């Protein structure tokens, strides 16, 4: 970044100066260094837990309580989840109140952070409890085919959450109000009608009470679909730019990207659960990782660790298709609006306001970027006829 990014690209001339470019680089550098530290810490904890004997001790302790199969599984995974949540607290606080504060993004108070943390912990406890109780009941009920029934339950449960989230979960964290600008609302309605998509409501979210970052998104599924605009986006962009951003999100729906991603995930999940079932039949994993007490819970932890390693190999492939989807959504946005200039203008503003890295390394992009780099996207859009 420092080697390639000393000059302002032509697409940003007159939009940013050298001081802002330097600030962007410093923000990216601080985030990257912090990412290194947090990643190393997480890996050390994981390695110590699995290879340092802590998993064996913890597994033997939960087994010694002589609880029922389902309650043992619930306690085993719930306590691990709590441990992970509390270990992440210092990193969350530093990221928000140090780095984000330093660059003028954070608007969250410590009181609001505590409120969010408690709410998230309660919600995750409820959802995890439902999943664990149902999952282990299915394992107990159908020892030979649980992999299929658990997969089916996860699918139904995830769709159910997508339906209720806009009405039950999201309002716990943010206030959603109808768009007051009738002119903008009319343009959005005409855009959705042109795209053949019905959104039940067009809402404004009070995102500025936590951060100055900007965004827009669709939420819900089926009749619960809603268009949500950050208040920061509404205040910082023109109507045409907002329409261009929304048209991009609509492009994802038109191209069925969510459906394709969900289908690929479900196929991968089914295969993973079946492979897990086959591996769990033997005690090879327990022997390999030196676990003295034979429990399915320890086997699941070991499998999760191994799948995490495997996912690193799959991540570049997944990101390749994600970047492809983003380009398709950009083109769909142009076909809907016929306005490439507003899309470019919106991307420039989003990049400027979010201090996006203008010069990411191509290898890093290939491995980790779910979106094409901002300059690549702008040049791609400018080539539309």
C-alpha positions in Angstrom: 0.0 0.0 0.0 2.8 2.4 0.9 4.8 1.5 -2.2 1.9 1.8 -4.7 -0.4 4.3 -3.0 1.6 7.5 -2.9 -0.4 9.3 -5.6 -4.1 10.1 -5.9 -5.7 8.0 -8.6 -7.4 9.9 -11.5 -10.8 8.7 -10.3 -10.4 10.5 -7.0 -8.7 13.7 -8.2 -10.5 16.7 -6.7 -12.3 14.4 -4.3 -9.5 13.7 -1.8 -6.2 15.3 -1.0 -2.8 14.0 0.1 -3.7 14.4 3.7 -6.8 12.3 3.4 -4.9 9.7 1.4 -2.4 9.5 4.2 -5.1 9.2 6.7 -6.7 6.3 4.7 -3.3 4.5 4.7 -2.9 5.0 8.4 -6.4 3.7 9.1 -5.7 0.6 7.0 -2.3 0.1 8.7 -3.8 0.4 12.2 -6.6 -2.1 11.4 -4.2 -4.5 9.8 -1.8 -4.5 12.8 -4.7 -4.9 15.2 -6.0 -7.8 13.0 -2.6 -9.5 13.3 -2.6 -9.2 17.1 -6.2 -10.4 17.5 -5.7 -13.3 15.1 -2.5 -14.4 16.8 -4.1 -14.3 20.2 -7.1 -16.3 18.9 -4.9 -18.9 17.4 -2.8 -19.2 20.5 -5.9 -19.7 22.6 -7.2 -22.3 20.2 -3.9 -24.2 20.0 -3.5 -24.1 23.8 -7.1 -25.4 24.3 -6.9 -28.3 21.8 -3.2 -29.3 22.0 -2.3 -28.1 25.5 -4.6 -30.6 27.3 -7.4 -28.1 28.2 -9.9 -29.7 25.9 -9.2 -33.1 27.5 -9.6 -31.6 31.0 -12.8 -29.7 30.1 -14.3 -32.7 28.3 -13.6 -35.0 31.3 -15.0 -32.5 33.7 -18.3 -32.1 31.8 -18.6 -35.9 31.5 -18.0 -36.3 35.3 -21.1 -34.3 36.1 -23.2 -37.3 34.9 -25.8 -35.1 33.3 -28.2 -36.3 30.6 -26.8 -36.5 27.0 -28.7 -33.3 25.8 -28.0 -31.3 29.0 -24.3 -32.2 28.8 -24.0 -31.1 25.2 -25.8 -27.9 26.0 -23.5 -27.1 28.9 -20.4 -28.1 27.0 -21.0 -25.8 24.1 -22.6 -22.9 26.0 -19.7 -22.5 28.4 -17.3 -22.5 25.5 -19.3 -19.9 23.7 -19.3 -17.7 26.8 -15.6 -18.1 27.2 -15.1 -17.0 23.6 -17.4 -14.0 24.0 -15.6 -12.7 27.2 -12.1 -13.3 25.7 -13.1 -11.1 22.8 -14.2 -8.1 25.0 -10.8 -6.3 25.1 -10.4 -6.6 21.4 -13.9 -5.3 20.7 -13.3 -2.3 23.1 -10.0 -1.5 21.6 -11.3 -1.6 18.0 -14.3 0.6 18.7 -13.0 3.0 21.3 -9.4 3.3 20.2 -9.1 2.8 16.4 -12.6 3.9 15.3 -12.4 6.8 17.7 -9.0 7.9 16.4 -10.3 8.2 12.9 -13.6 9.8 13.8 -16.0 6.9 13.1 -17.2 5.8 16.5 -20.2 7.5 18.0 -21.1 4.7 20.4 -21.0 5.2 24.2 -19.7 2.7 26.6 -23.2 2.3 28.0 -24.6 1.5 24.6 -21.8 -1.0 24.1 -22.6 -2.8 27.3 -26.3 -2.8 26.3 -25.5 -4.3 22.9 -23.2 -6.9 24.5 -25.9 -8.1 27.0 -28.6 -8.2 24.3 -26.3 -10.2 21.9 -25.4 -12.6 24.7 -29.0 -13.2 25.6 -30.1 -13.7 22.0 -27.2 -16.0 21.2 -27.9 -18.0 24.3 -31.6 -18.5 23.3 -30.8 -19.4 19.7 -27.9 -21.7 20.6 -30.0 -23.4 23.2 -32.7 -24.1 20.7 -30.2 -25.4 18.1 -28.3 -27.6 20.7 -31.4 -29.1 22.3 -32.9 -29.9 18.9 -29.6 -31.1 17.4 -28.7 -33.5 20.2 -32.3 -34.7 20.5 -32.2 -35.7 16.8 -28.8 -37.4 17.3 -30.3 -39.4 20.2 -33.6 -40.1 18.3 -31.9 -41.3 15.0 -28.3 -42.4 15.7 -27.8 -43.6 12.1 -29.4 -40.7 10.2 -29.0 -37.8 12.5 -26.8 -36.0 10.0 -29.7 -35.7 7.6 -32.3 -34.6 10.2 -29.9 -32.1 11.8 -29.2 -30.6 8.3 -33.0 -30.3 7.7 -33.6 -28.7 11.0 -30.7 -26.1 10.5 -32.2 -25.2 7.1 -35.7 -24.7 8.5 -34.4 -22.8 11.5 -32.2 -20.4 9.5 -35.1 -19.6 7.1 -37.3 -19.0 10.2 -34.8 -16.6 11.6 -34.6 -14.7 8.3 -38.4 -14.2 8.5 -38.5 -13.0 12.1 -35.3 -11.1 12.4 -36.6 -7.8 10.9 -39.5 -7.8 13.4 -38.0 -9.4 16.5 -34.2 -9.1 16.6 -33.2 -6.1 14.6 -35.5 -3.6 16.5 -33.8 -4.6 19.7 -30.6 -2.8 18.5 -31.9 0.0 16.2 -34.8 2.2 15.6 -36.4 1.9 12.2 -38.6 4.7 10.9 -40.3 5.3 7.5 -38.5 7.4 5.0 -39.9 10.9 5.3 -38.6 12.3 2.0 -41.6 11.6 -0.3 -39.6 12.4 -3.4 -36.9 9.9 -2.6 -39.6 7.4 -1.5 -41.3 7.7 -4.8 -38.1 7.1 -6.7 -37.4 4.0 -4.7 -40.8 2.6 -5.3 -40.5 3.2 -9.0 -37.1 1.5 -9.0 -38.4 -1.6 -7.2 -41.5 -1.8 -9.4 -39.2 -1.6 -12.5 -37.1 -4.4 -11.0 -40.3 -6.5 -10.2 -39.5 -6.6 -6.5 -41.9 -5.8 -3.8 -40.5 -4.5 -0.6 -43.0 -4.2 2.2 -41.4 -1.1 3.7 -38.7 1.5 3.0 -37.0 2.4 6.3 -34.4 4.6 7.8 -32.1 3.1 10.5 -30.4 5.2 13.2 -27.0 3.8 12.5 -25.3 7.0 13.4 -25.7 6.3 17.1 -23.0 3.7 16.8 -20.8 4.7 13.8 -20.4 7.2 11.0 -19.9 4.4 8.4 -22.5 4.3 5.7 -24.5 1.5 4.1 -27.8 0.3 2.7 -29.3 -3.2 2.6 -32.3 -5.5 2.1 -33.5 -7.5 5.1 -36.0 -10.2 5.5 -37.3 -12.8 3.0 -40.5 -13.2 1.1 -43.2 -10.8 2.3 -40.9 -9.5 5.1 -38.4 -8.0 2.6 -37.6 -4.4 3.6 -35.2 -1.8 2.2 -33.1 -0.2 5.0 -31.0 3.0 4.5 -28.5 4.2 7.0 -29.3 7.7 8.2 -25.6 8.6 7.4 -26.2 7.5 3.8 -29.3 9.6 3.5 -27.5 12.7 4.9 -24.4 12.3 2.7 -25.7 11.4 -0.7 -27.9 12.8 -3.4 -31.1 11.0 -4.5 -29.5 9.7 -7.6 -26.6 8.2 -5.7 -28.9 6.6 -3.2 -30.9 5.1 -6.0 -27.7 3.7 -7.6 -26.7 2.1 -4.3 -30.1 0.5 -3.9 -30.2 -0.6 -7.5 -26.9 -2.5 -6.8 -28.6 -4.3 -3.9 -31.6 -5.0 -6.0 -29.2 -6.5 -8.6 -28.2 -9.1 -6.1 -31.9 -10.1 -5.7 -32.5 -10.1 -9.5 -29.5 -12.3 -10.1 -30.6 -14.6 -7.2 -27.2 -14.3 -5.5 -28.7 -14.9 -2.0 -30.5 -18.0 -3.3 -27.4 -19.4 -5.0 -25.2 -18.7 -2.0 -27.7 -20.4 0.3 -28.0 -23.4 -2.0 -24.2 -23.8 -2.2 -24.0 -23.5 1.6 -26.7 -26.1 2.2 -25.0 -28.6 -0.1 -21.7 -28.0 1.6 -23.4 -28.3 5.0 -25.1 -31.6 4.1 -21.8 -33.1 2.9 -19.9 -31.8 6.0 -22.5 -33.3 8.3 -22.4 -36.7 6.6 -18.6 -36.7 6.7 -18.8 -35.7 10.4 -21.1 -38.6 11.0 -18.7 -41.1 9.4 -15.7 -39.8 11.3 -17.5 -39.7 14.6 -18.3 -43.4 14.3 -14.7 -44.2 15.2 -12.5 -43.0 18.0 -9.7 -42.0 15.7 -10.1 -38.3 16.4 -10.0 -38.8 20.2 -6.8 -40.9 19.8 -5.2 -38.4 17.5 -5.8 -35.5 19.8 -5.2 -37.5 23.0 -8.7 -37.2 24.5 -9.2 -39.6 27.4 -13.0 -39.5 27.8 -15.0 -40.6 24.8 -17.7 -38.0 24.1 -19.3 -36.8 20.9 -18.9 -33.3 22.1 -15.1 -33.4 22.0 -15.3 -35.0 18.6 -17.4 -32.1 17.3 -14.8 -29.6 18.7 -12.0 -31.4 16.9 -14.0 -31.5 13.7 -14.8 -27.8 13.9 -11.1 -27.1 14.3 -10.3 -29.2 11.2 -13.1 -27.7 9.2 -11.7 -24.2 10.1 -8.4 -25.2 8.5 -10.2 -26.6 5.4 -12.2 -23.4 5.1 -9.0 -21.4 4.7 -8.5 -23.3 1.4 -12.0 -22.7 0.3 -12.2 -19.0 1.2 -10.4 -17.8 -2.0 -12.8 -19.7 -4.1 -15.8 -18.4 -2.2 -14.4 -14.8 -2.4 -13.9 -15.3 -6.2 -17.6 -16.0 -6.7 -18.5 -13.2 -4.3 -16.5 -10.6 -6.3 -18.1 -12.0 -9.4 -21.6 -11.5 -7.9 -20.7 -7.9 -7.0 -19.7 -7.1 -10.6 -23.0 -8.6 -11.8 -24.9 -6.5 -9.3 -23.0 -3.4 -10.5 -24.1 -4.2 -14.1 -27.6 -4.9 -13.0 -27.7 -1.5 -11.3 -26.7 0.2 -14.5 -29.4 -1.7 -16.5 -32.0 -0.6 -13.9 -31.0 3.1 -13.7 -29.0 3.8 -16.9 -26.9 6.0 -14.6 -23.3 4.9 -14.3 -22.1 8.4 -13.2 -24.2 8.3 -10.0 -22.9 4.8 -9.2 -19.3 6.0 -9.6 -20.0 9.1 -7.5 -21.6 7.0 -4.8 -18.7 4.6 -4.7 -16.2 7.5 -4.5 -18.2 9.0 -1.5 -18.5 5.6 0.2 -14.7 5.0 -0.2 -13.9 8.5 1.0 -16.2 8.5 4.0 -15.2 4.9 5.1 -11.4 5.5 4.4 -11.3 2.5 2.1 -7.9 1.2 1.0 -7.4 2.3 -2.6 -4.3 0.1 -3.2 -4.8 -3.4 -1.8 -2.3 -6.0 -2.8 -3.6 -8.2 -5.6 -2.8 -11.4 -3.7 -4.6 -10.1 -0.6 -7.6 -9.3 -2.8 -7.6 -12.8 -4.2 -7.4 -14.4 -0.8 -9.7 -12.2 1.3 -11.7 -9.6 -0.6 -15.4 -10.4 -1.0 -15.8 -7.2 -3.1 -13.6 -6.0 -6.0 -11.2 -3.2 -5.0 -12.9 0.2 -5.2 -10.8 1.4 -8.2 -11.4 -1.8 -10.1 -15.2 -1.4 -9.5 -15.2 2.2 -10.7 -13.2 1.4 -13.8 -15.5 -1.5 -14.6 -18.6 0.7 -14.3 -17.1 3.4 -16.4 -16.7 0.9 -19.2 -20.5 0.3 -19.4 -21.8 1.5 -22.8 
